[in-house]
Amino acid sequence: MSTVVVADDAGRTAPVTRGPSVHRRALLTWLAVYPTITGAFLLFGPFTAHLPMAVRTLVMTGLVVPVVVYVLMPALLRAEARLMRRRG
């Protein structure tokens, strides 16, 4: 993350912290989503195998999305920020 100072229309300045680039966010998202989906299918696949594909996907995404959004992505973004601070 980097901090940039920006000015508003009145000439006031304020620091703005920028997050990782869109490419880094895509990589971090993939790092969170792929293993979570794989784990969900390994754990819950046998219980949902009898369901139609659309319902199975609904169940899996209902489990995976909250885990990724509320647990994994914040943790990965914090780890990425620490790594970037160490690098420079």
C-alpha positions in Angstrom: 0.0 0.0 0.0 1.2 3.5 -0.7 0.0 6.8 0.7 -0.6 9.7 -1.6 -1.5 13.3 -0.7 -4.5 14.7 -2.6 -6.1 18.1 -2.7 -9.9 18.6 -2.8 -11.7 21.5 -4.6 -11.1 23.8 -1.7 -7.3 23.2 -1.7 -7.3 21.1 1.4 -5.0 18.2 1.4 -5.4 14.8 2.9 -3.4 11.5 2.8 -5.1 8.7 0.8 -3.9 5.2 1.3 -4.0 3.1 -1.8 -4.4 -0.6 -1.7 -2.7 -3.2 -3.9 -3.0 -3.0 -7.7 -5.8 -4.7 -9.5 -3.4 -7.4 -10.5 -2.4 -8.1 -6.9 -6.0 -8.1 -5.8 -6.9 -10.6 -8.5 -4.0 -12.9 -7.3 -5.0 -12.5 -3.7 -8.6 -13.2 -4.5 -7.6 -16.3 -6.4 -5.4 -17.4 -3.5 -8.4 -17.2 -1.2 -11.1 -18.6 -3.5 -9.5 -21.6 -5.1 -8.5 -23.5 -1.9 -11.7 -22.5 -0.2 -13.8 -23.9 -3.0 -11.7 -27.0 -3.2 -12.0 -27.6 0.5 -15.8 -26.9 0.4 -16.3 -29.5 -2.3 -14.1 -32.0 -0.4 -16.0 -31.5 2.8 -19.6 -31.0 1.6 -19.5 -32.6 -1.9 -20.7 -36.0 -0.7 -23.7 -34.3 1.0 -24.7 -32.2 -2.0 -23.9 -34.7 -4.8 -27.6 -35.6 -5.2 -28.6 -32.0 -5.8 -28.8 -30.4 -9.2 -25.7 -28.5 -10.3 -27.3 -25.1 -9.9 -28.4 -25.9 -6.3 -25.0 -27.4 -5.5 -23.3 -24.2 -6.8 -25.7 -22.1 -4.8 -25.0 -24.0 -1.6 -21.2 -23.9 -2.2 -21.1 -20.2 -3.0 -23.3 -19.5 0.0 -20.6 -21.1 2.2 -17.5 -20.0 0.3 -18.2 -16.3 -0.3 -18.7 -15.2 3.3 -15.5 -17.1 4.3 -13.5 -15.4 1.6 -15.0 -11.9 2.0 -15.0 -11.7 5.8 -12.1 -13.9 6.8 -9.6 -14.7 4.1 -9.4 -11.5 2.1 -8.9 -9.2 5.1 -6.2 -11.6 6.4 -4.5 -11.7 3.0 -4.7 -7.9 2.5 -3.1 -7.4 6.0 -0.4 -9.8 5.2 0.2 -8.2 1.8 0.4 -4.7 3.5 2.9 -6.0 6.0 5.0 -7.5 3.2 4.9 -4.2 1.3 6.0 -2.2 4.4 8.9 -4.6 4.9 10.0 -4.3 1.3 10.2 -0.6 1.3 
